[in-house]
């Protein structure tokens, strides 16, 4: 069953339960209210009639008439006042039959005669008959008993209840129709989102559309779109990586294969044979470096245990970097400078895998030696609880078309080697919790900036 149908059925079931319970509660509340109101009304009516009959009893003519007529009255006499029946009995318990004496005047009162069986009066007066509400009032002539049938009250209550139920049912239908509209508005983005996820499943990332929706559904739709965008970028990067990798591997392999076949077939003779062997050895070393760096990149992306962070002093690791790169600097006749803030050595500590971070710094500095004219400058500082390391040179700078992709794999300049060094540096810096960026200085030359969080609680 579809989700929209499940939600609508669940809402309908809840709505029916609520309406049923509400109807039952309203029924009993209305019945209790009408019965209490009716009981109060007959009490008020009884008090009014008692006062009127007491006044009538004080009149000598009326009293004599009433007493003298007692023996000639029928067995039972009742008066109906707005549906309430009145029965008068004398002090001996005899029922006075006939009209109420003419001296008794009740506003808006109209008396009718109706028969009541004497055997039932005792049950009614004592309240044992659940069909009637009874009010008994003493009067000078005897007793005034007012009787109101509950069936009349129930009739009024049921008529009103039917009207209320009709209103409730109409409201319930409107609520259900409104729920259908709201449910469809909620489910429609989900169904569209399902279609986009199907595209993601089929790896059609470029076809995924951004679903417009509000609330949590909109947040999920935004996340799905961003996921598809990232997967598309990653897929393109993977394809580019394999294309570049195949190209970079193919070049040395072709050189090795060509010279090996030439030596074997006697194409190269004399002094050309050692030169060919040197090229084979050189290209084999280059091929080995490419494979090693590709393996390292794959491990940095996928393996967690390859990275073992420790507390590293920035000045110490920069000193070791200079010591290792110094022969290349001297060979090219360059000047290498380090600028560190005085007295901050204890604060210049970060968490990193020392060997991996050293390799990242060597890659960046060796890259600077390829393009520097005279000088390479390494500057260290602390800014907003971040250790910042800036490596700059006075070369020609980074071309504008290369700059956005500088840290991608197999992206290299005119004098680049494998095109993996800066990609490895970025992966290492990010695994250390840092950031790396590149640009061109105001006076020319490339500038590579690294930032790492300062370690608190240095051991």
RAFENJO-V84612 format. One record per pair of residues at least 4 apart in sequence whose C-alpha atoms are under 8 Angstrom apart, sorted by sequence separation. I is the first residue (numbers start at 1). J is the second residue. If there is no record, write none. Layout:
# RAFENJO-V84612
I_J / I_J
This chain:
# RAFENJO-V84612
1_5 / 2_6 / 3_7 / 4_8 / 5_9 / 6_10 / 7_11 / 8_12 / 9_13 / 10_14 / 11_15 / 12_16 / 13_17 / 14_18 / 15_19 / 16_20 / 17_21 / 18_22 / 19_23 / 20_24 / 21_25 / 22_26 / 23_27 / 24_28 / 25_29 / 26_30 / 27_31 / 28_32 / 29_33 / 30_34 / 31_35 / 32_36 / 33_37 / 34_38 / 35_39 / 36_40 / 37_41 / 38_42 / 39_43 / 40_44 / 41_45 / 42_46 / 43_47 / 44_48 / 45_49 / 46_50 / 47_51 / 48_52 / 49_53 / 50_54 / 51_55 / 52_56 / 53_57 / 54_58 / 55_59 / 59_63 / 60_64 / 61_65 / 62_66 / 63_67 / 64_68 / 65_69 / 66_70 / 69_73 / 80_84 / 81_85 / 89_93 / 90_94 / 100_104 / 105_109 / 116_120 / 117_121 / 118_122 / 120_124 / 121_125 / 122_126 / 123_127 / 124_128 / 138_142 / 139_143 / 148_152 / 149_153 / 150_154 / 151_155 / 152_156 / 153_157 / 154_158 / 155_159 / 156_160 / 157_161 / 158_162 / 159_163 / 160_164 / 161_165 / 162_166 / 163_167 / 164_168 / 165_169 / 166_170 / 167_171 / 168_172 / 169_173 / 170_174 / 171_175 / 172_176 / 173_177 / 174_178 / 175_179 / 176_180 / 177_181 / 178_182 / 179_183 / 180_184 / 181_185 / 182_186 / 183_187 / 184_188 / 185_189 / 186_190 / 187_191 / 188_192 / 189_193 / 190_194 / 191_195 / 192_196 / 193_197 / 194_198 / 195_199 / 196_200 / 197_201 / 198_202 / 199_203 / 200_204 / 204_208 / 213_217 / 214_218 / 215_219 / 216_220 / 217_221 / 218_222 / 219_223 / 220_224 / 221_225 / 222_226 / 223_227 / 224_228 / 225_229 / 226_230 / 227_231 / 228_232 / 229_233 / 230_234 / 231_235 / 232_236 / 233_237 / 234_238 / 235_239 / 236_240 / 237_241 / 238_242 / 239_243 / 240_244 / 241_245 / 242_246 / 243_247 / 244_248 / 245_249 / 246_250 / 247_251 / 248_252 / 249_253 / 250_254 / 251_255 / 252_256 / 253_257 / 254_258 / 255_259 / 256_260 / 257_261 / 258_262 / 259_263 / 260_264 / 261_265 / 262_266 / 263_267 / 268_272 / 269_273 / 271_275 / 272_276 / 273_277 / 274_278 / 275_279 / 276_280 / 277_281 / 278_282 / 279_283 / 280_284 / 281_285 / 282_286 / 283_287 / 284_288 / 285_289 / 286_290 / 287_291 / 288_292 / 289_293 / 290_294 / 291_295 / 292_296 / 293_297 / 294_298 / 295_299 / 296_300 / 297_301 / 298_302 / 299_303 / 300_304 / 303_307 / 312_316 / 313_317 / 314_318 / 315_319 / 316_320 / 317_321 / 318_322 / 319_323 / 320_324 / 321_325 / 322_326 / 325_329 / 326_330 / 327_331 / 328_332 / 329_333 / 330_334 / 344_348 / 345_349 / 352_356 / 353_357 / 354_358 / 355_359 / 356_360 / 357_361 / 358_362 / 359_363 / 360_364 / 361_365 / 362_366 / 363_367 / 364_368 / 365_369 / 366_370 / 367_371 / 368_372 / 372_376 / 382_386 / 383_387 / 398_402 / 399_403 / 400_404 / 402_406 / 407_411 / 412_416 / 419_423 / 420_424 / 421_425 / 422_426 / 423_427 / 424_428 / 425_429 / 426_430 / 427_431 / 428_432 / 429_433 / 430_434 / 440_444 / 441_445 / 1_6 / 57_62 / 58_63 / 79_84 / 80_85 / 81_86 / 89_94 / 90_95 / 116_121 / 123_128 / 124_129 / 127_132 / 138_143 / 139_144 / 199_204 / 200_205 / 213_218 / 214_219 / 262_267 / 263_268 / 268_273 / 312_317 / 329_334 / 352_357 / 382_387 / 383_388 / 398_403 / 406_411 / 412_417 / 429_434 / 430_435 / 440_445 / 441_446 / 56_62 / 57_63 / 79_85 / 80_86 / 89_95 / 90_96 / 123_129 / 127_133 / 137_143 / 138_144 / 199_205 / 212_218 / 262_268 / 263_269 / 300_306 / 329_335 / 381_387 / 382_388 / 405_411 / 406_412 / 412_418 / 429_435 / 430_436 / 440_446 / 441_447 / 56_63 / 78_85 / 79_86 / 88_95 / 89_96 / 127_134 / 136_143 / 137_144 / 211_218 / 299_306 / 300_307 / 329_336 / 369_376 / 380_387 / 381_388 / 412_419 / 429_436 / 439_446 / 440_447 / 78_86 / 79_87 / 87_95 / 88_96 / 124_132 / 136_144 / 137_145 / 199_207 / 200_208 / 213_221 / 268_276 / 368_376 / 380_388 / 381_389 / 410_418 / 411_419 / 438_446 / 439_447 / 78_87 / 87_96 / 88_97 / 125_134 / 136_145 / 199_208 / 212_221 / 380_389 / 402_411 / 410_419 / 411_420 / 426_435 / 438_447 / 439_448 / 77_87 / 78_88 / 124_134 / 125_135 / 135_145 / 136_146 / 211_221 / 263_273 / 379_389 / 380_390 / 409_419 / 410_420 / 426_436 / 438_448 / 76_87 / 77_88 / 125_136 / 134_145 / 135_146 / 197_208 / 210_221 / 211_222 / 378_389 / 379_390 / 402_413 / 409_420 / 437_448 / 438_449 / 99_111 / 134_146 / 135_147 / 196_208 / 210_222 / 378_390 / 379_391 / 408_420 / 436_448 / 437_449 / 134_147 / 196_209 / 263_276 / 377_390 / 378_391 / 409_422 / 436_449 / 437_450 / 99_113 / 133_147 / 134_148 / 211_225 / 322_336 / 377_391 / 378_392 / 408_422 / 409_423 / 436_450 / 98_113 / 132_147 / 133_148 / 210_225 / 376_391 / 377_392 / 407_422 / 408_423 / 435_450 / 436_451 / 132_148 / 133_149 / 209_225 / 260_276 / 376_392 / 377_393 / 406_422 / 407_423 / 434_450 / 435_451 / 132_149 / 133_150 / 208_225 / 259_276 / 260_277 / 376_393 / 434_451 / 435_452 / 77_95 / 131_149 / 132_150 / 193_211 / 259_277 / 375_393 / 376_394 / 434_452 / 76_95 / 77_96 / 78_97 / 131_150 / 192_211 / 375_394 / 407_426 / 433_452 / 434_453 / 75_95 / 76_96 / 77_97 / 78_98 / 79_99 / 125_145 / 130_150 / 131_151 / 208_228 / 259_279 / 260_280 / 373_393 / 374_394 / 432_452 / 433_453 / 75_96 / 76_97 / 77_98 / 79_100 / 259_280 / 372_393 / 373_394 / 429_450 / 74_96 / 75_97 / 76_98 / 77_99 / 189_211 / 206_228 / 371_393 / 372_394 / 373_395 / 73_96 / 74_97 / 189_212 / 205_228 / 206_229 / 256_279 / 371_394 / 372_395 / 73_97 / 74_98 / 189_213 / 205_229 / 255_279 / 256_280 / 368_392 / 371_395 / 372_396 / 73_98 / 255_280 / 315_340 / 368_393 / 371_396 / 70_96 / 205_231 / 206_232 / 365_391 / 371_397 / 82_109 / 190_217 / 197_224 / 205_232 / 256_283 / 364_391 / 81_109 / 82_110 / 189_217 / 193_221 / 200_228 / 255_283 / 256_284 / 81_110 / 80_110 / 81_111 / 253_283 / 315_345 / 79_110 / 80_111 / 252_283 / 253_284 / 314_345 / 79_111 / 80_112 / 252_284 / 313_345 / 406_438 / 78_111 / 79_112 / 80_113 / 313_346 / 315_348 / 78_112 / 79_113 / 252_286 / 253_287 / 314_348 / 348_382 / 66_101 / 78_113 / 79_114 / 252_287 / 313_348 / 314_349 / 334_369 / 403_438 / 77_113 / 78_114 / 313_349 / 314_350 / 403_439 / 77_114 / 78_115 / 312_349 / 313_350 / 317_354 / 321_358 / 325_362 / 332_369 / 350_387 / 77_115 / 78_116 / 249_287 / 311_349 / 312_350 / 324_362 / 334_372 / 337_375 / 339_377 / 62_101 / 76_115 / 77_116 / 311_350 / 312_351 / 334_373 / 335_374 / 336_375 / 337_376 / 338_377 / 339_378 / 340_379 / 341_380 / 348_387 / 76_116 / 311_351 / 312_352 / 321_361 / 325_365 / 329_369 / 334_374 / 335_375 / 336_376 / 337_377 / 338_378 / 339_379 / 340_380 / 341_381 / 62_103 / 76_117 / 249_290 / 310_351 / 311_352 / 317_358 / 321_362 / 325_366 / 328_369 / 333_374 / 334_375 / 335_376 / 336_377 / 337_378 / 338_379 / 339_380 / 340_381 / 398_439 / 42_84 / 76_118 / 248_290 / 309_351 / 310_352 / 312_354 / 334_376 / 336_378 / 338_380 / 398_440 / 309_352 / 310_353 / 318_361 / 397_440 / 308_352 / 309_353 / 310_354 / 371_415 / 397_441 / 56_101 / 308_353 / 309_354 / 370_415 / 307_353 / 56_103 / 397_444 / 398_445 / 56_104 / 396_444 / 397_445 / 398_446 / 55_104 / 93_142 / 307_356 / 367_416 / 392_441 / 394_443 / 395_444 / 396_445 / 397_446 / 91_141 / 92_142 / 394_444 / 395_445 / 396_446 / 53_104 / 90_141 / 91_142 / 394_445 / 395_446 / 52_104 / 89_141 / 90_142 / 91_143 / 393_445 / 394_446 / 52_105 / 89_142 / 90_143 / 392_445 / 393_446 / 52_106 / 88_142 / 89_143 / 392_446 / 393_447 / 88_143 / 89_144 / 392_447 / 88_144 / 391_447 / 392_448 / 49_106 / 87_144 / 88_145 / 364_421 / 390_447 / 391_448 / 86_144 / 87_145 / 363_421 / 364_422 / 390_448 / 391_449 / 86_145 / 87_146 / 363_422 / 390_449 / 86_146 / 389_449 / 390_450 / 85_146 / 86_147 / 360_421 / 364_425 / 388_449 / 389_450 / 84_146 / 85_147 / 360_422 / 363_425 / 388_450 / 389_451 / 84_147 / 85_148 / 388_451 / 84_148 / 360_424 / 361_425 / 387_451 / 388_452 / 83_148 / 84_149 / 360_425 / 386_451 / 387_452 / 359_425 / 360_426 / 386_452 / 387_453 / 386_453 / 387_454 / 357_425 / 360_428 / 385_453 / 386_454 / 360_429 / 385_454 / 357_428 / 356_428 / 357_429 / 372_445 / 368_446 / 353_432 / 352_432 / 351_432 / 57_140 / 57_141 / 364_448 / 54_139 / 53_139 / 54_140 / 50_137 / 53_140 / 50_138 / 53_141 / 46_135 / 50_139 / 46_136 / 47_137 / 46_137 / 42_134 / 43_135 / 42_135 / 39_133 / 50_144 / 39_134 / 39_135 / 46_144 / 46_145 / 46_146 / 350_452 / 350_453 / 42_146 / 350_454 / 351_455 / 349_454 / 350_455 / 42_148 / 348_454 / 349_455 / 347_454 / 347_455 / 349_458 / 35_150 / 38_153 / 35_153 / 34_153 / 31_153 / 31_154 / 34_157 / 309_432 / 307_431 / 31_157 / 294_420 / 297_423 / 301_427 / 30_157 / 293_420 / 297_424 / 300_427 / 290_418 / 293_421 / 296_424 / 300_428 / 27_157 / 290_420 / 297_427 / 27_158 / 30_161 / 293_424 / 300_431 / 27_161 / 26_161 / 23_165 / 311_455 / 311_458 / 19_168 / 19_169 / 19_172 / 15_172 / 12_176 / 11_176 / 245_410 / 244_410 / 8_176 / 11_179 / 241_409 / 241_410 / 248_418 / 8_179 / 8_180 / 8_183 / 7_183 / 4_183 / 4_184 / 4_187 / 3_187
